Amino acid sequence: MPVPARRPSPPALTRRTAVAGVLAGLAGMCVVTACDGNRGDDGTGPGVSDGSGTPAADPDAALVTRVDDQLVELLTLVEALGARFGGLHARLRPWRDLHRAHLDVLDTATSPGPSSPAPDLAGVDSPTAALRVLASHERLAHARLVDASVAARSGALARLLASMAAAVAQRLTLLDGALGGTT
């Protein structure tokens, strides 16, 4: 009796594949629900009249401004660390790209410039110390993004902020691994 051919085993699921699947699922959810950001709201979202004939103010505008300001501060820190420690340029590029992408998706035209305060880098005397400072600031940013995602009135904004928090968490995992988990 012939032995049946064995099927090849499916490829292992990597963390990158799992994260990509989750993000694709979030994007798909947005398409399926038509990004109904006002579901569960009290009807005072963008473009909803307050009864006086004029659209009501966006209840998430202050939240988006706060997140935007925090992202600009992070981007300013990344730029300052890169300027101070030129050898970190390649290691800082993913953080710079991440924060720029987050600013782009928030649809803000803000970018670090003369009005952005220079971060205090006193005591940051080595590339390793610079990466530890970055990790510390990014952990705080992650916590703030998680809090902002819970505070968002719009479902679409809540999903976006949660996705941004997940991206920061993923980058932090890689940074912690590079620093030996000592951050």
Kinemage of the C-alpha trace (Angstrom):
@kinemage 1
@onewidth
@group {chain A} dominant
@subgroup {mainchain}
@vectorlist {calphas} color= white
{ca met a 1} P 0.000 0.000 0.000
{ca pro a 2} L 1.484 3.372 -0.980
{ca val a 3} L 2.223 5.903 1.721
{ca pro a 4} L 0.237 9.117 1.261
{ca ala a 5} L 2.336 12.184 0.453
{ca arg a 6} L 2.908 14.440 3.395
{ca arg a 7} L 1.733 17.987 3.184
{ca pro a 8} L 4.381 20.577 3.889
{ca ser a 9} L 3.858 22.265 7.246
{ca pro a 10} L 2.648 25.867 7.109
{ca pro a 11} L 5.258 28.564 7.695
{ca ala a 12} L 5.670 29.777 11.277
{ca leu a 13} L 3.805 32.915 12.228
{ca thr a 14} L 6.280 35.676 13.015
{ca arg a 15} L 5.648 38.668 15.240
{ca arg a 16} L 5.945 40.961 12.217
{ca thr a 17} L 3.315 38.927 10.354
{ca ala a 18} L 1.009 38.971 13.380
{ca val a 19} L 1.319 42.751 13.815
{ca ala a 20} L 0.782 43.296 10.097
{ca gly a 21} L -2.328 41.110 10.288
{ca val a 22} L -3.707 43.082 13.220
{ca leu a 23} L -3.065 46.400 11.468
{ca ala a 24} L -4.626 45.058 8.269
{ca gly a 25} L -7.614 43.942 10.323
{ca leu a 26} L -7.974 47.420 11.794
{ca ala a 27} L -7.782 48.942 8.336
{ca gly a 28} L -10.315 46.408 7.058
{ca met a 29} L -12.609 47.206 9.961
{ca cys a 30} L -12.425 50.855 8.985
{ca val a 31} L -13.413 49.998 5.408
{ca val a 32} L -16.270 47.715 6.482
{ca thr a 33} L -17.652 50.232 8.963
{ca ala a 34} L -16.955 53.176 6.656
{ca cys a 35} L -14.859 54.575 9.510
{ca asp a 36} L -17.973 55.425 11.426
{ca gly a 37} L -16.206 57.499 14.034
{ca asn a 38} L -19.455 58.775 15.541
{ca arg a 39} L -20.851 55.391 16.564
{ca gly a 40} L -21.557 55.555 20.264
{ca asp a 41} L -21.114 59.320 20.349
{ca asp a 42} L -23.719 61.695 21.639
{ca gly a 43} L -24.107 63.266 18.191
{ca thr a 44} L -21.754 66.186 18.710
{ca gly a 45} L -19.007 64.999 16.363
{ca pro a 46} L -17.598 66.959 13.454
{ca gly a 47} L -20.222 68.290 11.096
{ca val a 48} L -23.116 67.540 13.438
{ca ser a 49} L -25.302 70.539 14.098
{ca asp a 50} L -25.783 71.676 17.686
{ca gly a 51} L -29.322 72.780 16.857
{ca ser a 52} L -28.356 76.358 16.041
{ca gly a 53} L -27.677 75.581 12.391
{ca thr a 54} L -23.875 75.656 12.767
{ca pro a 55} L -21.717 72.561 13.007
{ca ala a 56} L -20.627 71.714 16.534
{ca ala a 57} L -16.956 71.759 17.460
{ca asp a 58} L -15.026 68.509 17.171
{ca pro a 59} L -14.889 67.032 20.692
{ca asp a 60} L -11.561 65.356 19.848
{ca ala a 61} L -9.828 68.486 18.519
{ca ala a 62} L -8.029 69.228 21.799
{ca leu a 63} L -6.985 65.583 22.099
{ca val a 64} L -5.538 65.550 18.574
{ca thr a 65} L -3.700 68.819 19.293
{ca arg a 66} L -2.221 67.344 22.473
{ca val a 67} L -1.101 64.155 20.680
{ca asp a 68} L 0.312 66.262 17.853
{ca asp a 69} L 2.315 68.374 20.308
{ca gln a 70} L 3.690 65.246 21.985
{ca leu a 71} L 4.714 63.776 18.628
{ca val a 72} L 6.467 67.003 17.678
{ca glu a 73} L 8.369 66.899 20.997
{ca leu a 74} L 9.414 63.304 20.310
{ca leu a 75} L 10.490 64.124 16.780
{ca thr a 76} L 12.483 67.079 18.111
{ca leu a 77} L 14.179 64.777 20.634
{ca val a 78} L 15.028 62.224 17.946
{ca glu a 79} L 16.477 64.975 15.731
{ca ala a 80} L 18.518 66.402 18.628
{ca leu a 81} L 19.893 62.979 19.564
{ca gly a 82} L 20.809 62.351 15.942
{ca ala a 83} L 22.565 65.695 15.695
{ca arg a 84} L 24.494 65.079 18.903
{ca phe a 85} L 25.393 61.456 18.156
{ca gly a 86} L 25.834 61.149 14.389
{ca gly a 87} L 26.585 57.452 14.716
{ca leu a 88} L 22.982 56.868 15.840
{ca his a 89} L 21.486 58.280 12.659
{ca ala a 90} L 20.560 54.860 11.214
{ca arg a 91} L 19.160 53.595 14.546
{ca leu a 92} L 17.069 56.741 14.989
{ca arg a 93} L 15.681 56.769 11.432
{ca pro a 94} L 12.833 54.306 12.221
{ca trp a 95} L 11.718 56.520 15.131
{ca arg a 96} L 11.901 59.643 12.975
{ca asp a 97} L 9.935 57.933 10.200
{ca leu a 98} L 7.379 56.580 12.687
{ca his a 99} L 6.677 59.952 14.272
{ca arg a 100} L 6.521 61.718 10.903
{ca ala a 101} L 4.066 59.097 9.652
{ca his a 102} L 1.952 59.570 12.777
{ca leu a 103} L 1.933 63.331 12.260
{ca asp a 104} L 0.965 62.789 8.621
{ca val a 105} L -1.908 60.464 9.507
{ca leu a 106} L -3.188 62.980 12.055
{ca asp a 107} L -3.232 65.341 9.076
{ca thr a 108} L -1.194 67.986 10.805
{ca ala a 109} L 1.217 70.266 9.051
{ca thr a 110} L 3.334 70.662 12.165
{ca ser a 111} L 7.015 69.865 12.047
{ca pro a 112} L 9.832 70.590 14.435
{ca gly a 113} L 11.381 73.965 13.840
{ca pro a 114} L 12.537 77.042 15.637
{ca ser a 115} L 9.359 77.125 17.739
{ca ser a 116} L 9.959 73.610 19.073
{ca pro a 117} L 11.891 73.795 22.336
{ca ala a 118} L 15.251 72.054 22.287
{ca pro a 119} L 15.242 69.017 24.562
{ca asp a 120} L 17.487 69.043 27.617
{ca leu a 121} L 20.270 66.600 26.842
{ca ala a 122} L 22.368 67.380 29.922
{ca gly a 123} L 23.998 64.206 31.145
{ca val a 124} L 23.466 62.395 27.853
{ca asp a 125} L 27.111 61.654 27.182
{ca ser a 126} L 27.078 58.483 25.098
{ca pro a 127} L 25.057 56.834 22.350
{ca thr a 128} L 23.819 54.221 24.846
{ca ala a 129} L 22.663 56.967 27.216
{ca ala a 130} L 20.947 58.658 24.261
{ca leu a 131} L 19.055 55.470 23.427
{ca arg a 132} L 18.025 55.074 27.061
{ca val a 133} L 16.698 58.649 27.103
{ca leu a 134} L 14.816 57.904 23.894
{ca ala a 135} L 13.365 54.703 25.378
{ca ser a 136} L 12.210 56.586 28.462
{ca his a 137} L 10.457 59.268 26.413
{ca glu a 138} L 8.933 56.701 24.069
{ca arg a 139} L 7.521 54.691 27.002
{ca leu a 140} L 5.800 57.831 28.249
{ca ala a 141} L 4.534 58.526 24.720
{ca his a 142} L 3.181 54.990 24.492
{ca ala a 143} L 1.269 55.398 27.754
{ca arg a 144} L -0.111 58.748 26.581
{ca leu a 145} L -1.230 57.262 23.259
{ca val a 146} L -3.004 54.434 25.068
{ca asp a 147} L -4.724 56.968 27.346
{ca ala a 148} L -5.632 59.131 24.344
{ca ser a 149} L -7.114 56.136 22.520
{ca val a 150} L -9.387 55.485 25.500
{ca ala a 151} L -10.305 59.170 25.812
{ca ala a 152} L -11.156 59.631 22.119
{ca arg a 153} L -14.830 60.208 21.420
{ca ser a 154} L -14.529 59.108 17.810
{ca gly a 155} L -14.233 55.381 17.206
{ca ala a 156} L -12.012 55.970 14.178
{ca leu a 157} L -9.671 58.200 16.168
{ca ala a 158} L -9.601 55.706 19.034
{ca arg a 159} L -8.557 52.947 16.621
{ca leu a 160} L -5.942 55.188 15.026
{ca leu a 161} L -4.416 56.162 18.372
{ca ala a 162} L -4.427 52.530 19.532
{ca ser a 163} L -2.633 51.571 16.324
{ca met a 164} L -0.086 54.329 16.901
{ca ala a 165} L 0.453 53.059 20.462
{ca ala a 166} L 0.990 49.553 19.094
{ca ala a 167} L 3.596 50.817 16.630
{ca val a 168} L 5.485 52.606 19.417
{ca ala a 169} L 5.297 49.475 21.588
{ca gln a 170} L 6.749 47.378 18.769
{ca arg a 171} L 9.628 49.809 18.248
{ca leu a 172} L 10.247 49.845 22.026
{ca thr a 173} L 10.463 46.058 22.064
{ca leu a 174} L 13.196 46.223 19.442
{ca leu a 175} L 15.007 49.038 21.258
{ca asp a 176} L 14.832 47.210 24.589
{ca gly a 177} L 16.268 44.125 22.922
{ca ala a 178} L 19.131 46.154 21.465
{ca leu a 179} L 19.846 47.666 24.872
{ca gly a 180} L 19.722 44.281 26.558
{ca gly a 181} L 16.472 45.008 28.389
{ca thr a 182} L 18.225 47.431 30.722
{ca thr a 183} L 16.154 50.492 29.930
